[in-house]
Amino acid sequence: MNGTLKQASMKRWNKFSALLLVCALFAVRAISQTETFDIITYTPPKDWKKDAKPGVVNYTNVNTTTGGFCVLTMFASTASAGDAHKDFTSEWKKLVSDPFKADSNPKTETETTDGWDIVAAAAPIKVDSADIYIFLTVLSGFGKTVSIRTSLNDEAYLKDMAAFLETIDLDKTKPVTENTGNTPVIPGNIGGATF
């Protein structure tokens, strides 16, 4: 696909989003070096650039040969509304549909594992005429919710995204960090395109 996503491949991406949701369900702690951000313990993707700010951590990888890129973004936990679908709708609006003009009512995949309700969806967007796909996975449980957003323009990164999600372990007991409600959204900037 020459590093860009084509609208005709939407069905293929929907299948991948279901696969990635399944990967998130079987989260295991990897043997590699782990890091902790807020209530999330994870193994960072190897050789990706990390950018951490209060409330958000980005990992970015750019393939300079193909022009492909992927940005994995974790957002600090917030208090749950008590309903996973309400949490997802709120996070989707804040992190995907409002900033990127994406579909406000995406098709979601839902699962429950280890007390966490997981709702995920994906949507194609255009940024500076570039085709990008955004995935959002929202995990709700134990009075809190966590969002993980992935932006990519090359399906070759799907395996990296799945591998990253498999390493995630959430702390059920740690309280939600005091949040003013202004979760920062660090935009990515690849080749002049901001997303």
matplotlib code that plots the C-alpha trace (Angstrom):
import matplotlib.pyplot as plt

x = [0.0, 3.0, 2.9, -0.5, -3.9, -6.5, -10.2, -10.9, -9.0, -11.5, -12.9, -9.4, -8.7, -11.9, -10.7, -7.3, -9.1, -10.9, -7.6, -6.0, -8.8, -8.2, -4.5, -5.3, -7.5, -4.6, -2.2, 0.9, 4.0, 6.8, 10.3, 11.8, 12.4, 9.1, 8.2, 5.3, 3.1, 0.3, -1.6, -0.1, 3.0, 4.2, 7.2, 8.1, 8.6, 12.3, 14.1, 11.0, 11.3, 9.6, 8.0, 6.5, 4.6, 2.3, -0.7, 0.5, 3.3, 4.0, 6.1, 6.9, 8.5, 9.1, 10.3, 12.3, 12.5, 8.7, 7.4, 5.4, 4.9, 3.1, 2.5, 1.4, -0.1, -1.1, -3.2, -3.3, -6.2, -9.3, -12.3, -14.8, -18.4, -19.3, -20.1, -17.5, -19.5, -20.0, -16.2, -15.4, -17.8, -16.3, -12.7, -13.5, -15.0, -12.0, -9.2, -10.4, -13.6, -13.2, -9.5, -9.4, -13.0, -13.5, -16.8, -18.4, -20.2, -17.6, -18.3, -16.9, -15.6, -16.2, -14.8, -14.3, -11.3, -9.9, -12.5, -11.7, -14.2, -12.4, -14.0, -12.1, -12.7, -10.8, -11.4, -9.7, -8.8, -7.0, -4.3, -2.7, -4.0, -2.3, -4.4, -4.0, -5.8, -6.6, -7.3, -8.6, -8.7, -10.4, -10.1, -12.6, -12.8, -12.3, -13.5, -11.1, -10.5, -7.4, -7.1, -4.5, -4.6, -2.6, -2.1, -0.5, -0.3, 1.2, -0.4, 3.1, 2.9, -0.1, 2.1, 4.0, 0.8, -0.5, 2.8, 2.7, -0.9, 0.0, 2.5, 0.1, -0.8, -3.1, -2.9, -6.4, -5.6, -3.8, -6.2, -6.8, -4.3, -5.9, -6.9, -8.1, -10.1, -7.7, -5.9, -3.2, -3.3, 0.2, -0.1, 2.3, 4.3, 5.6, 6.9, 5.2, 1.8, 0.4, -2.0]
y = [0.0, 2.2, 3.3, 4.9, 3.6, 3.4, 3.9, 0.5, -1.3, -0.3, -3.8, -5.2, -2.6, -3.5, -7.1, -5.9, -3.8, -6.9, -8.8, -6.0, -6.0, -9.7, -9.0, -6.4, -9.0, -11.4, -8.8, -10.4, -8.9, -9.4, -10.6, -7.4, -4.3, -2.8, 0.8, 2.3, 5.3, 6.1, 2.8, 1.2, -1.2, -2.0, -2.9, 0.0, -0.7, -1.2, 1.7, 4.0, 7.6, 8.4, 11.8, 12.1, 15.0, 15.2, 13.0, 11.5, 9.4, 9.0, 6.4, 7.2, 5.3, 6.5, 4.4, 6.9, 4.5, 4.0, 7.1, 4.9, 5.9, 4.9, 6.9, 5.0, 7.3, 6.4, 8.8, 8.9, 7.3, 9.3, 8.5, 6.1, 7.2, 3.6, 2.4, 1.4, 2.6, 6.0, 6.1, 5.2, 7.7, 10.5, 9.5, 9.0, 12.5, 14.1, 12.1, 11.3, 12.8, 16.4, 16.9, 14.9, 15.3, 11.5, 9.6, 10.4, 7.0, 4.3, 0.6, -0.7, -4.1, -4.9, -7.5, -8.0, -9.6, -9.7, -7.1, -4.6, -3.7, -3.0, -1.0, -0.3, 1.3, 2.5, 5.3, 6.6, 10.3, 12.7, 15.0, 17.4, 15.1, 12.1, 9.0, 8.0, 5.4, 6.0, 3.2, 3.9, 1.3, 2.3, 0.1, 0.7, -0.9, -0.5, 3.1, 4.2, 4.3, 4.4, 5.3, 4.2, 5.8, 4.6, 6.7, 5.0, 5.2, 1.8, -1.6, -3.0, -1.3, -3.4, -6.2, -3.6, -2.2, -5.6, -6.6, -3.3, -3.9, -7.4, -6.1, -3.8, -4.6, -2.3, -1.7, -2.3, -0.9, 2.4, 5.4, 7.7, 10.5, 13.9, 15.3, 18.7, 17.4, 18.9, 15.8, 17.0, 15.7, 15.6, 15.8, 13.8, 15.6, 13.4, 14.9, 18.2, 16.6, 17.2, 14.6]
z = [0.0, -0.4, 3.2, 3.0, 3.9, 1.2, 1.9, 0.1, 2.8, 5.6, 6.0, 6.4, 9.1, 11.0, 11.1, 12.5, 15.2, 16.4, 16.5, 18.5, 21.0, 21.5, 22.0, 24.7, 26.5, 27.1, 28.5, 30.0, 31.5, 29.1, 30.3, 28.8, 30.9, 32.0, 32.8, 34.7, 33.8, 36.1, 36.7, 33.5, 33.6, 30.1, 28.0, 25.7, 22.1, 21.3, 19.6, 19.5, 20.6, 23.9, 24.7, 28.2, 29.5, 32.6, 32.0, 28.7, 27.1, 23.4, 21.6, 18.0, 15.2, 11.6, 8.7, 6.7, 3.8, 3.3, 5.0, 7.4, 11.0, 14.2, 17.4, 20.5, 23.1, 26.7, 28.7, 32.5, 34.3, 35.1, 37.2, 35.4, 34.8, 36.0, 32.5, 30.0, 27.0, 28.5, 29.3, 25.7, 24.2, 26.3, 25.5, 21.8, 21.6, 23.4, 21.8, 18.3, 17.0, 18.1, 17.4, 14.1, 12.8, 12.8, 12.9, 16.2, 16.4, 15.4, 15.4, 18.7, 19.9, 23.5, 25.9, 29.6, 31.2, 34.7, 35.9, 33.1, 30.4, 27.2, 24.4, 21.2, 17.8, 14.8, 12.2, 9.1, 9.1, 6.8, 8.2, 5.7, 2.9, 4.4, 5.1, 8.8, 10.9, 14.6, 17.0, 20.5, 23.3, 26.5, 29.6, 32.4, 35.8, 39.5, 39.4, 36.7, 33.0, 30.9, 27.2, 24.6, 21.2, 18.2, 15.0, 12.0, 8.2, 7.5, 8.4, 8.9, 12.4, 13.4, 14.8, 16.9, 18.2, 19.1, 20.8, 22.8, 24.0, 25.0, 27.6, 29.4, 33.0, 35.0, 38.7, 40.1, 43.5, 42.8, 43.0, 40.1, 40.0, 40.8, 37.4, 36.7, 33.7, 31.2, 30.0, 27.6, 24.1, 22.7, 19.0, 16.9, 14.2, 11.4, 8.2, 9.0, 9.6, 13.0, 14.5]

ax = plt.figure().add_subplot(projection="3d")
ax.plot(x, y, z, "-o")
ax.set_aspect("equal")
plt.show()
